[in-house]
Structures are given as structure tokens and as C-alpha cells.
Amino acid sequence: MVGFPSREKQGSFCTKGTDMYSTMIFGCGNLIMGDDGFGPAVIQKLTSEYDLPEWVDAVDAMTGIREYLFDYLLSEEGRPEHIIILDAVDFEDRQPGEVFRISSSDIPARKIHDFSLHQFPTVNLLQEIEEYTGIRVTIVAAQAEYIPEEIEEGLSAPMHAAVSEACELISQILSENSQKEVTCDDVRI
């Protein structure tokens, strides 16, 4: 298993109760729709091949991330400090399988207009979470090569390679998080 840095050793883990995580990682997508299964595939690899720190939880949100995000927006209890969202996108200027970070304002129009109960959250919801809750939102995206119109399981070769690259990017992000000073309820820990 690949290990990640520990914040506990630095005394900065915020524990308000059981099952509290300062960082939540959500894999978004549909495994039976080709490259759209990128997010869940990354979560599967992270949870099976990496030793995630105890301050991190990784969830295969499939097509239901909005329920989690609405909970964070509406309730102060159980909010993480950082949300990392993994999803396939369709940018015209990117190469298939390319992994990169984007902000909520950079989400492609195709995803922005998908506001249904089974699609990626709208820009407004992500921006409201950042603005009203103080939760940092990082989106790790991968350029899809092919998302079929009908059911077709499996990632394309570029997206399959992107899964490992995304895991390494998540490792880098978690390393950055572990080096930041954390406060809990305005009290330095």
C-alpha cells in the first residue's frame, strides 16, 4: 500500500466527534458509461492500493454527490475543511486522459447544464459551498476520450492511465494539506 502523510503527528487533526474527516474525496461518475466512470475508478484504486490517512475519507458518490453537498451546505455538523471531487470532463483544449485541477468556475458548459439528480453539481452549488461554509473545493478532472450515449462499461486506455495519475495528484494534494496549519472552532490545535 502507498502511504500518505499524517497530520496527527503534527497535532492538527480536528476531531469534533466520531467519523469526522477534515478531507472528503468524492468520485463522481457512472461506471457503465465509458469514461464517465473515471471518478469511481479513482476511488476504487485509492481505497484498495493506498493507505489513506485517518483524516481522509474516500467515497464513490457515483451520480449522487449532490446529496452530500446539500448536507454540507445546510448543516454545520460534520462539515469537512476540504472536498476533493474527481470527475471526467469534456474540454476542447485538453488531450484524452489528461489530469488537471480546475475551479468550480472552470467547469465546462456541458457539465454546468446537467443539473439533474444524477449529474455533477452545478457551479452555483459548489460556489455556495465555498462561499457560505468556508469548505475548500478542489476538482480533479480528467479529459474524457469517449462517453457513450448508451450503456458501455469500461474506461478508454487514456482514462485508465489517468486513474493512476489522479491518485498521484491526490497524494500531492493530501501532502499539501498535511503541511497546512489547521484550526478547529477558532482554537489553534
N, CA, C and O of each residue as an XYZ file, in Angstrom:
756
protein
N       0.832     -1.191      0.000
C       0.000      0.000      0.000
C       0.871      1.247      0.000
O       1.926      1.289      0.634
N       0.414      2.251     -0.717
C       1.100      3.532     -0.746
C       0.608      4.342      0.442
O      -0.597      4.436      0.677
N       1.531      4.923      1.187
C       1.155      5.697      2.358
C       1.027      7.170      2.055
O       1.571      7.662      1.067
N       0.304      7.875      2.910
C       0.123      9.309      2.821
C       0.635      9.930      4.106
O       0.748      9.238      5.118
N       0.946     11.216      4.092
C       1.439     11.888      5.285
C       0.371     11.939      6.370
O      -0.825     11.942      6.081
N       0.811     11.977      7.601
C      -0.101     12.024      8.734
C      -0.139     13.411      9.332
O       0.905     14.001      9.612
N      -1.351     13.944      9.534
C      -1.497     15.219     10.219
C      -1.528     14.996     11.724
O      -1.211     15.909     12.486
N      -1.900     13.808     12.164
C      -1.984     13.543     13.595
C      -0.641     13.752     14.267
O      -0.576     14.269     15.382
N       0.421     13.358     13.603
C       1.747     13.524     14.176
C       2.053     14.993     14.407
O       2.850     15.339     15.280
N       1.420     15.857     13.625
C       1.637     17.281     13.767
C       0.651     17.900     14.743
O       0.726     19.098     15.015
N      -0.280     17.099     15.280
C      -1.238     17.611     16.247
C      -2.275     18.537     15.651
O      -2.766     19.430     16.342
N      -2.619     18.353     14.399
C      -3.528     19.293     13.770
C      -4.827     18.656     13.277
O      -5.561     19.272     12.505
N      -5.112     17.449     13.708
C      -6.331     16.789     13.262
C      -7.510     17.258     14.105
O      -7.440     17.239     15.333
N      -8.565     17.668     13.470
C      -9.738     18.202     14.146
C     -10.731     17.074     14.403
O     -11.277     16.504     13.458
N     -10.968     16.750     15.661
C     -11.907     15.682     15.991
C     -13.035     16.255     16.826
O     -12.895     16.442     18.034
N     -14.146     16.531     16.177
C     -15.320     17.039     16.874
C     -16.227     15.899     17.302
O     -17.129     16.100     18.115
N     -16.007     14.723     16.777
C     -16.862     13.587     17.080
C     -16.374     12.393     16.300
O     -15.319     12.446     15.668
N     -17.126     11.323     16.339
C     -16.715     10.131     15.611
C     -16.940     10.331     14.122
O     -17.804     11.102     13.707
N     -16.159      9.635     13.339
C     -16.258      9.679     11.888
C     -16.151     11.081     11.307
O     -16.796     11.391     10.305
N     -15.344     11.924     11.925
C     -15.092     13.257     11.388
C     -13.851     13.190     10.500
O     -12.816     12.638     10.876
N     -13.990     13.754      9.346
C     -12.879     13.787      8.413
C     -12.644     15.234      8.013
O     -13.591     15.971      7.736
N     -11.393     15.634      7.984
C     -11.117     17.000      7.552
C     -11.080     17.107      6.030
O     -11.228     18.198      5.479
N     -10.884     15.982      5.353
C     -10.888     15.967      3.888
C     -11.762     14.824      3.392
O     -11.616     13.678      3.817
N     -12.670     15.158      2.490
C     -13.523     14.163      1.840
C     -13.186     14.144      0.357
O     -13.081     15.190     -0.282
N     -13.016     12.939     -0.180
C     -12.760     12.761     -1.606
C     -13.978     12.057     -2.197
O     -14.379     10.992     -1.727
N     -14.560     12.657     -3.227
C     -15.736     12.086     -3.871
C     -15.431     11.749     -5.325
O     -14.988     12.604     -6.092
N     -15.673     10.489     -5.696
C     -15.555     10.072     -7.083
C     -16.911     10.145     -7.737
O     -17.835      9.444     -7.326
N     -17.047     10.977     -8.746
C     -18.329     11.166     -9.440
C     -18.291     10.477    -10.796
O     -17.274     10.485    -11.489
N     -19.400      9.892    -11.151
C     -19.490      9.304    -12.476
C     -20.252      8.002    -12.477
O     -20.680      7.500    -11.437
N     -20.409      7.473    -13.665
C     -21.198      6.278    -13.880
C     -20.323      5.211    -14.547
O     -19.896      5.367    -15.691
N     -20.066      4.135    -13.816
C     -19.178      3.069    -14.298
C     -19.646      2.400    -15.589
O     -18.840      1.815    -16.313
N     -20.925      2.483    -15.873
C     -21.432      1.808    -17.070
C     -21.552      2.757    -18.266
O     -22.188      2.434    -19.269
N     -20.924      3.942    -18.139
C     -20.977      4.910    -19.230
C     -19.572      5.319    -19.672
O     -19.246      6.504    -19.744
N     -18.753      4.315    -19.966
C     -17.422      4.571    -20.517
C     -16.551      5.408    -19.602
O     -16.417      5.110    -18.415
N     -15.957      6.459    -20.154
C     -15.018      7.295    -19.414
C     -15.668      8.067    -18.271
O     -14.966      8.610    -17.418
N     -16.982      8.125    -18.241
C     -17.664      8.786    -17.126
C     -17.396      8.054    -15.808
O     -17.627      8.614    -14.736
N     -16.918      6.824    -15.875
C     -16.602      6.051    -14.679
C     -15.258      6.393    -14.053
O     -14.820      5.704    -13.132
N     -14.594      7.439    -14.531
C     -13.284      7.838    -14.021
C     -13.276      8.065    -12.509
O     -12.439      7.496    -11.808
N     -14.187      8.879    -12.001
C     -14.206      9.206    -10.567
C     -14.320      7.965     -9.690
O     -13.497      7.783     -8.793
N     -15.308      7.107     -9.917
C     -15.401      5.879     -9.124
C     -14.171      4.970     -9.263
O     -13.784      4.302     -8.304
N     -13.555      4.944    -10.459
C     -12.361      4.116    -10.659
C     -11.196      4.628     -9.810
O     -10.428      3.834     -9.267
N     -11.065      5.936     -9.695
C     -10.001      6.506     -8.858
C     -10.254      6.159     -7.391
O      -9.325      5.785     -6.675
N     -11.495      6.281     -6.945
C     -11.823      5.947     -5.552
C     -11.499      4.484     -5.279
O     -10.953      4.155     -4.225
N     -11.830      3.605     -6.219
C     -11.552      2.179     -6.030
C     -10.055      1.942     -5.869
O      -9.639      1.169     -5.006
N      -9.251      2.594     -6.682
C      -7.794      2.422     -6.601
C      -7.254      3.031     -5.305
O      -6.399      2.435     -4.650
N      -7.742      4.202     -4.936
C      -7.285      4.838     -3.690
C      -7.577      3.960     -2.476
O      -6.728      3.802     -1.599
N      -8.770      3.397     -2.431
C      -9.160      2.622     -1.245
C      -8.558      1.223     -1.219
O      -8.452      0.616     -0.153
N      -8.164      0.706     -2.381
C      -7.604     -0.648     -2.394
C      -6.076     -0.682     -2.412
O      -5.476     -1.653     -1.949
N      -5.444      0.362     -2.938
C      -3.995      0.327     -3.095
C      -3.245      1.385     -2.296
O      -2.015      1.366     -2.253
N      -3.959      2.301     -1.668
C      -3.330      3.370     -0.902
C      -3.784      3.290      0.559
O      -4.904      2.872      0.852
N      -2.913      3.690      1.447
C      -3.222      3.752      2.864
C      -3.592      5.196      3.185
O      -2.726      6.003      3.522
N      -4.872      5.516      3.080
C      -5.324      6.888      3.307
C      -5.186      7.254      4.774
O      -5.410      6.411      5.642
N      -4.820      8.504      5.067
C      -4.745      8.935      6.464
C      -6.121      8.864      7.117
O      -7.139      8.886      6.425
N      -6.155      8.780      8.414
C      -7.446      8.667      9.105
C      -8.253      9.954      9.042
O      -9.437      9.945      9.378
N      -7.654     11.049      8.626
C      -8.382     12.313      8.497
C      -9.001     12.482      7.110
O      -9.542     13.541      6.794
N      -8.922     11.431      6.279
C      -9.445     11.458      4.908
C     -10.435     10.312      4.724
O     -10.204      9.195      5.187
N     -11.536     10.607      4.044
C     -12.459      9.560      3.637
C     -12.654      9.676      2.127
O     -12.755     10.779      1.590
N     -12.704      8.546      1.456
C     -12.905      8.500      0.008
C     -14.216      7.773     -0.266
O     -14.416      6.643      0.181
N     -15.109      8.431     -1.006
C     -16.460      7.927     -1.238
C     -16.737      7.841     -2.733
O     -16.514      8.798     -3.475
N     -17.221      6.694     -3.161
C     -17.702      6.552     -4.530
C     -19.123      7.115     -4.543
O     -20.084      6.415     -4.224
N     -19.238      8.379     -4.914
C     -20.538      9.048     -4.911
C     -21.344      8.720     -6.162
O     -22.512      9.094     -6.269
N     -20.729      8.032     -7.092
C     -21.368      7.693     -8.366
C     -22.024      8.940     -8.946
O     -21.344      9.920     -9.252
N     -23.328      8.902     -9.096
C     -24.047     10.044     -9.667
C     -24.844     10.790     -8.599
O     -25.742     11.563     -8.932
N     -24.530     10.572     -7.319
C     -25.324     11.157     -6.244
C     -24.566     12.092     -5.322
O     -24.884     12.154     -4.134
N     -23.586     12.816     -5.813
C     -22.801     13.691     -4.939
C     -23.618     14.842     -4.366
O     -23.306     15.346     -3.287
N     -24.642     15.256     -5.066
C     -25.393     16.430     -4.604
C     -25.992     16.241     -3.228
O     -26.116     17.215     -2.485
N     -26.368     15.030     -2.858
C     -26.916     14.817     -1.513
C     -25.880     15.162     -0.451
O     -26.207     15.786      0.559
N     -24.627     14.757     -0.676
C     -23.558     15.097      0.264
C     -23.359     16.606      0.318
O     -23.258     17.185      1.399
N     -23.304     17.234     -0.838
C     -23.031     18.663     -0.890
C     -24.150     19.475     -0.263
O     -23.884     20.454      0.434
N     -25.405     19.085     -0.498
C     -26.517     19.783      0.146
C     -26.428     19.644      1.662
O     -26.696     20.605      2.383
N     -26.058     18.468      2.155
C     -25.892     18.277      3.601
C     -24.847     19.240      4.157
O     -25.064     19.854      5.201
N     -23.723     19.376      3.471
C     -22.669     20.274      3.935
C     -23.130     21.730      3.897
O     -22.746     22.526      4.753
N     -23.942     22.075      2.919
C     -24.421     23.442      2.788
C     -25.441     23.772      3.881
O     -25.455     24.881      4.414
N     -26.296     22.793      4.208
C     -27.405     23.049      5.125
C     -27.091     22.783      6.591
O     -27.772     23.320      7.464
N     -26.100     21.986      6.880
C     -25.806     21.621      8.267
C     -24.341     21.880      8.591
O     -23.450     21.490      7.836
N     -24.100     22.537      9.711
C     -22.716     22.799     10.111
C     -22.045     21.549     10.666
O     -20.822     21.424     10.611
N     -22.830     20.635     11.194
C     -22.277     19.423     11.795
C     -21.709     18.499     10.727
O     -22.363     18.216      9.724
N     -20.511     18.042     10.947
C     -19.904     17.069     10.053
C     -19.263     17.626      8.803
O     -18.888     16.866      7.909
N     -19.130     18.941      8.722
C     -18.501     19.527      7.537
C     -16.998     19.277      7.534
O     -16.328     19.473      8.548
N     -16.478     18.849      6.404
C     -15.014     18.752      6.278
C     -14.441     20.144      5.998
O     -15.185     21.085      5.721
N     -13.145     20.262      6.073
C     -12.480     21.509      5.715
C     -12.226     21.582      4.218
O     -12.132     22.666      3.644
N     -12.117     20.405      3.589
C     -11.724     20.339      2.181
C     -12.482     19.214      1.495
O     -12.572     18.104      2.021
N     -13.020     19.500      0.336
C     -13.671     18.495     -0.503
C     -12.872     18.396     -1.799
O     -12.559     19.402     -2.435
N     -12.553     17.172     -2.168
C     -11.896     16.919     -3.455
C     -12.873     16.120     -4.307
O     -13.329     15.050     -3.905
N     -13.189     16.641     -5.474
C     -14.139     15.986     -6.374
C     -13.378     15.473     -7.587
O     -12.613     16.207     -8.212
N     -13.597     14.204     -7.911
C     -12.983     13.559     -9.075
C     -14.057     13.340    -10.128
O     -15.101     12.754     -9.843
N     -13.803     13.810    -11.349
C     -14.809     13.616    -12.391
C     -14.173     13.724    -13.775
O     -13.137     14.364    -13.954
N     -14.811     13.093    -14.732
C     -14.421     13.217    -16.143
C     -15.073     14.479    -16.694
O     -16.204     14.811    -16.338
N     -14.350     15.176    -17.563
C     -14.879     16.381    -18.191
C     -14.616     16.326    -19.693
O     -13.920     15.443    -20.193
N     -15.195     17.296    -20.394
C     -15.000     17.388    -21.836
C     -14.597     18.815    -22.179
O     -15.450     19.661    -22.447
N     -13.301     19.079    -22.171
C     -12.746     20.369    -22.580
C     -12.196     20.203    -23.988
O     -11.551     19.197    -24.283
N     -12.438     21.160    -24.847
C     -11.958     21.071    -26.220
C     -10.442     21.188    -26.326
O      -9.846     20.655    -27.263
N      -9.811     21.879    -25.379
C      -8.372     22.147    -25.485
C      -7.501     21.163    -24.698
O      -6.317     21.426    -24.490
N      -8.063     20.047    -24.264
C      -7.307     19.054    -23.490
C      -7.218     17.745    -24.256
O      -8.036     17.455    -25.129
N      -6.195     16.956    -23.906
C      -5.979     15.654    -24.536
C      -6.663     14.560    -23.721
O      -6.697     14.655    -22.494
N      -7.207     13.528    -24.356
C      -7.827     12.427    -23.617
C      -6.870     11.845    -22.572
O      -5.709     11.553    -22.859
N      -7.387     11.688    -21.369
C      -6.602     11.139    -20.272
C      -5.803     12.171    -19.501
O      -5.184     11.835    -18.491
N      -5.798     13.420    -19.949
C      -5.063     14.477    -19.242
C      -5.757     14.766    -17.904
O      -6.969     14.976    -17.854
N      -4.972     14.774    -16.832
C      -5.482     15.012    -15.478
C      -5.048     16.403    -15.049
O      -3.893     16.785    -15.236
N      -5.979     17.162    -14.471
C      -5.675     18.534    -14.075
C      -6.653     19.006    -13.003
O      -7.731     18.437    -12.831
N      -6.261     20.044    -12.294
C      -7.137     20.683    -11.305
C      -7.903     21.802    -11.990
O      -7.370     22.506    -12.848
N      -9.165     21.954    -11.597
C      -9.952     23.093    -12.068
C     -10.733     23.656    -10.891
O     -10.943     22.985     -9.881
N     -11.154     24.895    -11.046
C     -12.020     25.501    -10.035
C     -13.464     25.342    -10.491
O     -13.724     24.973    -11.637
N     -14.397     25.621     -9.596
C     -15.809     25.469     -9.953
C     -16.193     26.381    -11.111
O     -17.090     26.049    -11.886
N     -15.533     27.515    -11.237
C     -15.853     28.422    -12.344
C     -15.326     27.920    -13.683
O     -15.693     28.450    -14.732
N     -14.460     26.893    -13.655
C     -13.892     26.344    -14.890
C     -14.636     25.117    -15.410
O     -14.230     24.539    -16.418
N     -15.711     24.708    -14.747
C     -16.437     23.509    -15.179
C     -17.023     23.753    -16.565
O     -17.654     24.785    -16.796
N     -16.824     22.825    -17.481
C     -17.322     23.021    -18.850
C     -18.836     23.163    -18.902
O     -19.559     22.600    -18.080
N     -19.297     23.923    -19.878
C     -20.731     24.186    -20.028
C     -21.546     22.905    -20.088
O     -22.674     22.867    -19.598
N     -20.992     21.859    -20.680
C     -21.723     20.594    -20.791
C     -22.081     20.055    -19.410
O     -23.175     19.522    -19.224
N     -21.178     20.184    -18.437
C     -21.459     19.742    -17.075
C     -22.349     20.733    -16.340
O     -23.192     20.328    -15.541
N     -22.173     22.028    -16.599
C     -22.943     23.057    -15.898
C     -24.436     22.852    -16.118
O     -25.226     23.027    -15.190
N     -24.828     22.487    -17.322
C     -26.246     22.387    -17.653
C     -26.838     21.011    -17.346
O     -28.001     20.753    -17.657
N     -26.049     20.134    -16.741
C     -26.502     18.786    -16.400
C     -27.287     18.733    -15.094
O     -27.369     17.657    -14.502
N     -27.852     19.796    -14.623
C     -28.415     19.805    -13.283
C     -29.626     18.881    -13.192
O     -30.764     19.292    -13.420
N     -29.352     17.639    -12.856
C     -30.399     16.660    -12.601
C     -29.986     15.924    -11.336
O     -28.902     16.171    -10.806
N     -30.814     15.044    -10.855
C     -30.487     14.333     -9.621
C     -29.334     13.369     -9.791
O     -28.809     12.855     -8.803
N     -28.932     13.114    -11.015
C     -27.905     12.108    -11.253
C     -26.650     12.645    -11.927
O     -25.870     11.866    -12.474
N     -26.441     13.939    -11.902
C     -25.292     14.503    -12.592
C     -24.437     15.347    -11.657
O     -24.811     15.592    -10.510
N     -23.311     15.779    -12.145
C     -22.366     16.614    -11.413
C     -23.073     17.874    -10.926
O     -23.924     18.414    -11.633
N     -22.735     18.350     -9.732
C     -23.422     19.536     -9.204
C     -23.159     20.769    -10.054
O     -22.145     20.872    -10.744
N     -24.100     21.695     -9.983
C     -23.915     22.916    -10.750
C     -22.834     23.766    -10.125
O     -22.457     23.584     -8.967
N     -22.355     24.682    -10.906
C     -21.348     25.631    -10.444
C     -21.876     26.402     -9.246
O     -21.141     26.633     -8.286
N     -23.138     26.801     -9.289
C     -23.700     27.582     -8.188
C     -23.604     26.842     -6.868
O     -23.251     27.447     -5.856
N     -23.906     25.560     -6.846
C     -23.852     24.791     -5.603
C     -22.421     24.726     -5.074
O     -22.197     24.917     -3.879
N     -21.473     24.465     -5.930
C     -20.074     24.408     -5.487
C     -19.600     25.777     -4.998
O     -18.901     25.872     -3.989
N     -19.979     26.829     -5.710
C     -19.586     28.167     -5.289
C     -20.242     28.547     -3.962
O     -19.613     29.205     -3.133
N     -21.488     28.147     -3.750
C     -22.161     28.421     -2.475
C     -21.486     27.680     -1.328
O     -21.349     28.226     -0.234
N     -21.070     26.462     -1.565
C     -20.364     25.717     -0.524
C     -19.087     26.448     -0.138
O     -18.790     26.612      1.046
N     -18.345     26.879     -1.129
C     -17.098     27.608     -0.835
C     -17.384     28.925     -0.115
O     -16.706     29.260      0.857
N     -18.371     29.663     -0.582
C     -18.655     30.991     -0.031
C     -19.306     30.941      1.349
O     -18.911     31.691      2.242
N     -20.290     30.076      1.535
C     -21.082     30.103      2.769
C     -20.592     29.161      3.859
O     -20.951     29.334      5.024
N     -19.792     28.181      3.512
C     -19.336     27.237      4.536
C     -17.845     27.347      4.820
O     -17.378     26.886      5.862
N     -17.099     27.949      3.910
C     -15.654     28.017      4.077
C     -14.943     26.731      3.688
O     -13.724     26.633      3.829
N     -15.683     25.743      3.202
C     -15.071     24.493      2.745
C     -14.314     24.779      1.452
O     -14.859     25.383      0.528
N     -13.058     24.345      1.391
C     -12.294     24.454      0.158
C     -12.736     23.345     -0.786
O     -12.887     22.198     -0.366
N     -12.942     23.670     -2.034
C     -13.341     22.685     -3.041
C     -12.246     22.602     -4.102
O     -11.880     23.601     -4.721
N     -11.737     21.396     -4.293
C     -10.764     21.136     -5.350
C     -11.386     20.120     -6.297
O     -11.903     19.091     -5.863
N     -11.335     20.411     -7.569
C     -11.849     19.474     -8.564
C     -10.657     18.908     -9.326
O      -9.879     19.647     -9.930
N     -10.530     17.592     -9.288
C      -9.516     16.893    -10.071
C     -10.260     16.277    -11.251
O     -11.077     15.369    -11.093
N      -9.960     16.786    -12.415
C     -10.679     16.380    -13.618
C      -9.753     15.610    -14.547
O      -8.532     15.762    -14.508
N     -10.360     14.788    -15.375
C      -9.628     14.097    -16.435
C     -10.420     14.266    -17.726
O     -11.643     14.131    -17.744
N      -9.712     14.557    -18.785
C     -10.338     14.737    -20.090
C     -10.811     13.388    -20.626
O     -10.005     12.492    -20.878
N     -12.104     13.255    -20.795
C     -12.667     12.014    -21.328
C     -12.331     11.871    -22.808
O     -12.287     12.846    -23.558
N     -12.099     10.640    -23.195
C     -11.935     10.362    -24.623
C     -13.292     10.041    -25.242
O     -13.602     10.456    -26.359
N     -14.102      9.281    -24.477
C     -15.367      8.820    -25.043
C     -16.371      8.539    -23.934
O     -16.114      7.737    -23.036
N     -17.507      9.205    -24.005
C     -18.632      8.896    -23.128
C     -19.782      8.505    -24.045
O     -20.293      9.336    -24.795
N     -20.189      7.243    -23.987
C     -21.199      6.736    -24.929
C     -22.596      7.293    -24.658
O     -22.879      7.787    -23.566
N     -23.433      7.208    -25.631
C     -24.834      7.616    -25.494
C     -25.642      6.535    -24.770
O     -26.638      6.824    -24.107
N     -25.190      5.278    -24.914
C     -25.874      4.153    -24.271
C     -24.873      3.406    -23.399
O     -23.675      3.681    -23.445
N     -25.359      2.477    -22.620
C     -24.529      1.730    -21.677
C     -23.341      1.080    -22.380
O     -23.493      0.350    -23.360
N     -22.161      1.365    -21.851
C     -20.932      0.767    -22.355
C     -19.894      0.863    -21.234
O     -19.335      1.930    -20.980
N     -19.652     -0.251    -20.581
C     -18.735     -0.274    -19.444
C     -17.293     -0.144    -19.874
O     -16.928     -0.479    -21.001
N     -16.469      0.354    -18.950
C     -15.029      0.369    -19.134
C     -14.474      1.703    -19.582
O     -15.078      2.422    -20.378
N     -13.306      2.013    -19.047
C     -12.606      3.239    -19.407
C     -11.774      3.035    -20.670
O     -11.307      1.930    -20.948
N     -11.599      4.093    -21.416
C     -10.694      4.054    -22.566
C      -9.267      3.913    -22.035
O      -9.022      4.128    -20.848
N      -8.336      3.556    -22.902
C      -6.931      3.393    -22.483
C      -6.366      4.677    -21.867
O      -5.705      4.597    -20.831
N      -6.596      5.864    -22.459
C      -6.064      7.080    -21.827
C      -6.662      7.334    -20.434
O      -5.958      7.793    -19.535
N      -7.935      7.044    -20.257
C      -8.566      7.279    -18.957
C      -8.143      6.230    -17.936
O      -8.060      6.519    -16.742
N      -7.880      5.036    -18.397
C      -7.372      4.007    -17.482
C      -6.022      4.465    -16.912
O      -5.779      4.327    -15.713
N      -5.155      5.003    -17.757
C      -3.864      5.534    -17.296
C      -4.059      6.757    -16.405
O      -3.271      6.985    -15.487
N      -5.096      7.541    -16.667
C      -5.370      8.745    -15.881
C      -5.735      8.423    -14.435
O      -5.547      9.254    -13.548
N      -6.255      7.220    -14.195
C      -6.627      6.827    -12.830
C      -5.395      6.856    -11.927
O      -5.448      7.421    -10.835
N      -4.295      6.260    -12.363
C      -3.062      6.266    -11.566
C      -2.516      7.672    -11.398
O      -2.051      8.043    -10.320
N      -2.572      8.449    -12.462
C      -2.087      9.827    -12.391
C      -2.918     10.643    -11.395
O      -2.372     11.455    -10.648
N      -4.229     10.427    -11.386
C      -5.098     11.142    -10.450
C      -4.789     10.738     -9.006
O      -4.816     11.578     -8.106
N      -4.498      9.458     -8.787
C      -4.130      9.013     -7.433
C      -2.863      9.724     -6.967
O      -2.759     10.106     -5.801
N      -1.911      9.901     -7.859
C      -0.680     10.611     -7.501
C      -0.959     12.084     -7.222
O      -0.358     12.668     -6.320
N      -1.863     12.687     -7.986
C      -2.239     14.080     -7.738
C      -2.946     14.206     -6.385
O      -2.707     15.157     -5.640
N      -3.815     13.245     -6.074
C      -4.477     13.239     -4.762
C      -3.424     13.130     -3.663
O      -3.518     13.821     -2.648
N      -2.440     12.286     -3.850
C      -1.354     12.150     -2.877
C      -0.653     13.490     -2.669
O      -0.356     13.870     -1.536
N      -0.394     14.196     -3.751
C       0.242     15.511     -3.664
C      -0.646     16.503     -2.906
O      -0.160     17.245     -2.053
N      -1.928     16.515     -3.213
C      -2.870     17.424     -2.544
C      -2.932     17.114     -1.049
O      -2.926     18.029     -0.226
N      -2.990     15.831     -0.695
C      -3.038     15.449      0.711
C      -1.744     15.830      1.426
O      -1.770     16.215      2.595
N      -0.626     15.726      0.735
C       0.655     16.162      1.311
C       0.625     17.661      1.593
O       1.093     18.114      2.637
N       0.072     18.423      0.654
C      -0.063     19.869      0.858
C      -0.959     20.153      2.058
O      -0.659     21.025      2.873
N      -2.075     19.403      2.164
C      -2.997     19.594      3.287
C      -2.343     19.271      4.614
O      -2.594     19.948      5.611
N      -1.507     18.246      4.639
C      -0.899     17.822      5.894
C       0.111     18.837      6.399
O       0.453     18.836      7.582
N       0.591     19.699      5.519
C       1.583     20.692      5.912
C       0.955     22.014      6.319
O       1.650     22.906      6.807
N      -0.346     22.150      6.125
C      -1.018     23.394      6.488
C      -1.422     23.352      7.951
O      -1.741     22.293      8.491
N      -1.404     24.506      8.580
C      -1.845     24.603      9.957
C      -3.369     24.589      9.950
O      -3.998     25.266      9.136
N      -3.956     23.821     10.854
C      -5.399     23.634     10.891
C      -5.940     24.189     12.198
O      -5.326     24.022     13.251
N      -7.083     24.846     12.129
C      -7.769     25.289     13.334
C      -9.122     24.617     13.395
O      -9.690     24.251     12.366
N      -9.636     24.455     14.593
C     -10.931     23.815     14.809
C     -11.707     24.697     15.784
O     -11.240     24.952     16.894
N     -12.883     25.161     15.378
C     -13.692     26.039     16.218
C     -12.910     27.262     16.679
O     -13.020     27.683     17.830
N     -12.129     27.823     15.781
C     -11.317     29.005     16.050
C     -10.302     28.832     17.168
O      -9.816     29.820     17.718
N      -9.976     27.598     17.512
C      -8.967     27.329     18.522
C      -7.813     26.622     17.833
O      -8.010     25.602     17.173
N      -6.628     27.153     17.982
C      -5.462     26.531     17.359
C      -5.167     25.213     18.061
O      -5.138     25.136     19.289
N      -4.949     24.183     17.260
C      -4.686     22.848     17.819
C      -3.226     22.528     17.669
O      -2.785     21.452     18.073
